[in-house]
Amino acid sequence: MGPSLRRLLGGIALLVALAGVTLVSLSIGSGNATGVHVWGALTAFDGSNEHIIVREMRLPRTIIGLAVGAALGVAGGLMQAITRNPLAEPGILGVNAGASFAIVTAVYVFGAVSPLGYVWFAFLGATCAVIVVYLLSTVAGSKSTPVTLALAGVVVTMLLSSWITLILVFNERTLDEVRFWLAGSIADRDLGELTYLAPFFTVALVAGVLLARQLNALNLGDDVARSLGVNILRVRLLSGAVVVVLAGAAVAAAGPIGFVGLAVPHIARAMAGADYRWIQGYAVLLGPILLVAADTIGRVILVSGELQVGIITALLGAPVLIMLARRRKLVSV
């Protein structure tokens, strides 16, 4: 079997897995629904309790989970490509923390309570975090490396998290507004929020996939990329802008969810090889699969209540981070 056919079959398998995870997400929760109930709620809504649960509670969180998962997966692939850092992802390099801090500030200062009011603050915060992390990683004129980028991201994340905590301690209203959002959650979301954010997700996801050819050139090294006619600075700036939009929109929709952007590109690379055209294409499918599956696990793992999806991804992602840190040789490239 040739590599192209193997990759194509892998993509088909992921599509089937995505459909299965989506069906399970619509069916499982505090009250399980059969496939008949799910299909009826989507095609012939009759106002019954089962249909209301599927259509008004599970469907919005599932669709938002699909969008957020795809955004985080593609953003992680972009960040690992442009930094050539196997540990790069929006959560680790401080992008999520920057967007979160800006949103909490918007809630505290301006009383914003929905993505319509604070998504632009998310973009601004994510952009500032990217700039600060890069500047810290090149302190004293040294070249940025995977290690310095990761360390700078940790520093920025801790600092911004401390400021967020300070705001919440002294302002109970803000705490009430963002309590569950800060843990990373797609529960109790409205499809109206996704409607507003959909253009950002769509344009940035398409751009993130279309940049794959240039990412392949960057993967060969800066000198080779230049010889192939690639404008390295432009590609990195454009990729960084796409990451900011994807991460900012994802944080605005669901809060800071970590490790999806870290794990997805590595899984995609293991399945499809080093070609970013396939890695980014797989990421569009793998991200939603992981996030929606984690959200479904969070609904049933406790006897009463549920765990936010951000907590589940952290529990699953921490061992992945440790494994990558131990297996990868993180040196300057």
N, C-alpha and C positions, 0 to 999 in steps of 0.2 A: 504494500500500500504506500503510495507516494505521500510526501508531506502535505501537499495541497489538499488531497482527498481526506487525509487524516484531520487536518484543520477544519475542513468543511463539515465532516461528521461530528467533530467536537462542537462546532457552532450549533448544529442541529440538536445535539444532545443537551446543550445549554438552553436552547429555546424550549425543549420539552420540560427540562427541570424548572425553568422559569414559570411555565404554565402550571406545573404541578404545585410549586410553592405558592403561587397566587391563589389557586383553588383552595389549598389548605388554609391560607390566611383568611380567606372569606368564610371558611367553614368552621374554624376552631376558635373558641374563646370561652367566656363564662357559660355560654349556652351553645352547644354544637348545632350546626345546621347540616343537613344532607345536601348532596349535590343537586337534588331536585329543588330544594329550597333556594339554593344559591342561584340556579338558573332561572327559577321563577321570579326571584327578587330583581334580577337584571332585565328580564324580558317581559314580565307580566306582573308588575308590582300591585299587590292587593291590600296593603296596609296592615297585614297580620304582623304579630310580634316578630316572627322569624324573618320576614321580609324587611321590617324596619331595622332590625339588628344588622342584617347583611348590607342593606343599601345605605343606611344613614350613619352607621358606626364603623363597620369593617371596610367597606369599599373606599371611603376617603383615606383612611390610614394606609390601606394597601397601595393605592395609587400614589400617594405621597411617598411611601416607602420605596416604590419602584423608581420614582424620579430622583429622590435623594441618594439612593444606592448607586444608580448610574452616575450621578454627578461626582460622588466621592471616589468611585472606582476610576473614572477617567481622569479626575484631578490627581489622584495618586500616581497614575501612569505618567502623566505629564511631569510631575515634580521629580520622580525618580529618573526620568530621561534627561531633563535639563540640568539637574544637579549631579547626575551620575552617582546618586547616593541611594543604596538599597534600603535605607531606613526612612526615606523621605515620604511624607504624607501630610495632608493639611493639619492634622492634630499634633504631630510631633514637631513640625517646624513652626508652630505658633500661629498659623493662619486662622484656625478655628477659634483660638483664644482671642485674637484681635477682633474678629467679627463678633464674638460673644460680648467682649467688653464694650464695644461700640453700641451694641443693641441694648445692653443693660443700662448704659449711660443714657441712651435715647428714651428708655422707659422711665428712668429716674428724673431726667431733666425736662423732657418734653411730653411725658405721659403717653408715648406711643405704645399701642397694645396689639398691633397686628403687623404682618409682613408689609402691608401697604404703607405703614408708617415708619418702619425701621430697616427695610431691606437696603436702602442706600447707605445707611450707617454701617451695615454689615460689610458692604463693599469697601467703604472708606477704612474701617478698622482692619480688614484683611489686608488691604494694600499697605497700610502703615506697618503692620506686623511683618510682612514680607521684607520691606525695606530695612526695618530695624534688625531683623534676624540676619540679613545679608551683611549689613554694616558691622554687626558684632562678630560675625564669622571671619571678617577680614581685618580685625583690629590690628593695629601696629603695622599695617601694610602687608601682612602675610596673605597668602593665597587661601581662598576658601576651600575647605576639604569636607568630605562627608562627616568627619568627626566634629569639626568646628561648627558646621551647620546644625547638626543635631544638638550639640551643647548649647548653641545660641538659641535654638528653638525651645529647649527646656527652660532656659533662663527667662525668656520672654513669656512663655506660658505660665510659669510660676508667678512672675511679677503681675501679669494681668489678672490671673486668678485671685491673687491677694487683693488687688484693687476691687474686683467684683465682690469678693467677700466683704470688704470694708463697706461698700455701698449697701449691700443687703443687710448688714448688721444694724446700720443706722436708719434704714428706711423699710418699714414693714410692708408698705404698699407695693414697692418694687419687688420685694421677696415673694409676696403673694402672686404677683403677675408672672414671675419667671421661675418659680420653684421647680416645677416638673420639666419645663423647657430646658433648664440648665443641665439636667441629667441626660438629655438627649431622648426625645420622645416624639412619636408620631401619632399618639392617641389623642382623641378629642380634637382632631383637626377638621377644618372645613375645606371642601373642594374649591371654595371661592378664593382661599389663600393660594392654592396651587394655580388657579386660573391667572392670578396676577403674576406669579413667579414663572409660569410656563415659558414665556418668551426668553427669559434669561437662561433657563435650563436648556431649551431647545437649541438656541443659537450657540451657546457655549459647548454643548455636547457635540454638535456637528463640527464646530471648529476644532475641538479636541481630537476628533477622529481624523479630520482632514490634515492635521499637522503631523500625522504619523510618518509620512515619507521623510520630512525634514528631521524628525526625531531619530530615524534610522541613520541619517547622515551624522548627526551629533554623536550617536553611539559609537561611531568609528573614530572619534577624536576630532578636536577642533581643526587641526591642520588638514586632515582628510576632508572634513566637511567644507572648509574653505576652497580646497581644490575642486570640489564638486559644484562650486558656485553657490553654496548656501550662505546667506547672511546670518551669521551666528547670533549677533546681538539682536537682530529683528526677531528671529525665531524664539529666542529666550524671552524677550519682552512680550511677544504675542502670547506665548505659552503661559507666562506668568499672569497676564491679564485674564486669560481663560480660566486659570486656576482660581483667581480671585473671585470671578463671577460664579463659578461652580461652587466653591466653598462658601462664599457669602450667601448665595441663594439656599444652599443646603442648611446652613446654620439658621437662617431666617425661618425656614420651614420646619425644622425639626430639632434645633439646638445643636450643641457641639457633640457630634458622634465620631469617636475615634476608631482607628485600626482597620476600618473598611478600606480606606485608601492605601493602607500599608499592605494588606493581605492580597487584595484583588490583583494587582499587577504581577505579584510573584506566582499566584495560581495560574494566571493567564500565560505567563512566560513558561511555566512548567508544561502547560498544555500545548502551546503554539510555537514555542521557540522565541528567538530574539527579535523577530520582525514586529515592529510597533504597529504596523497596519493590522495585524491580527491581535496583538496585545490590547490595543485600544478598542477594537471591535468586541473582543471577548469581555473586556471590562464593562462595556455597556450592559452585558447580560449578567456577568458574575456579581457586580455590585448589588443590583436589586435582589438577586437570589440570596446573597448573604444577609442583607439587611432585613428583608421581609421574613426570612427564616428565623433570624434572631428575634425579631418582634413577636413572631408566633410563639417561640420558646418562652419569651418573657410573659406571655399571657397565661401559660399553663404550668409554669415551674413552681408557682406558689399555690397553696390550697385555697387561699382567699387573696384577692387583689392580684397585682401584676408588677413585674419589674420593667422599668423603662428600657427601651432598646439600646440606649447608650451604655447602660450598665452591663447588658449581655455582651455587647461587642467588646467592651473593655475586658470582661472576664475571659472571653475567647481569644482576644487579640494579644493580651499580655504574654502568654506562652509563645505565640508566633514571633513577637518582637525579641524575646530572649533567644529563641532558636536562631533567628536571623543574625542577631548580634554575635552569637557564638560561632556560627558557620561561615559568615562572610568576613573577609579580610578588609576592613574599612581603612583604606589608605588613600592618600591623595592621588588623583588621576589627572 
